[in-house]
């Protein structure tokens, strides 16, 4: 498995987690719990952005990995 495919797999899993956190944040009635979920959403969003930028760099450095 290439680094590019590992990053893509990690990114997909993280986006799935992000979606689940969003559902939990909407469903909870407790404001403190909602705040925790929203903080986790912010954190995962930053990580997703960083991984997407890293993936772009990998694909730029190694064009053969683009689209795989």
N, C-alpha and C positions, 0 to 999 in steps of 0.2 A: 504494500500500500504506500503510495507516495505521500509526501508531506501535504501536497495540495489536496488530495482526497481526504486525508485525516482532518485538515482544517475545515473542509466542506462538511464532513460528517459531524464534527464538533459544533459547527455553526448551525446545522440543521437541528441538532439536539437542543442547543441553547435557545433557538427560536421557539421550539416546542415548549420548553420550560417557561419561556417568557409569556407565551399564550396562556398556559395554565395559570400562571401567577395573575394575569389580567382577569381571568375568569373568577379566581378566588377573591380578588380585590373588589370586583363588582358584586359578588354574592354576599360578602360578609356584612353584618350589621354593626359590628363593633368598630368604632372609629380608630382605636389604637391598633387593632389588627389590620385595618385597611391601610393605615400609615406604614406599617411594617411591609405589607405587600407592595405598596407604591414605592417604597425605598428599594426593595428588591427589584422592582421593575426598572427603576432608574439605573441601578447597578448593572443588570443584565443588558439593558439597552446600550450602555457604554461599552461593555465587553463585546457585544455584537458589532457595534461600529468599528471597534479596534480590530476584530477578527476579519471583518470585510475589507478593511484597509490593508491588512496583512495579506489577505488572499489576492488582492489586486497587485501587491508588490511581488508576490510569488509568481503570479501569472505573467507579470511584466518581465521578470528575470528569467523565467523558464516558460516561453510561449507554448511549448508542447503540452503543458499541463492545463492550458486554457480550455474550458468547456468539458473537462473530464470529471 
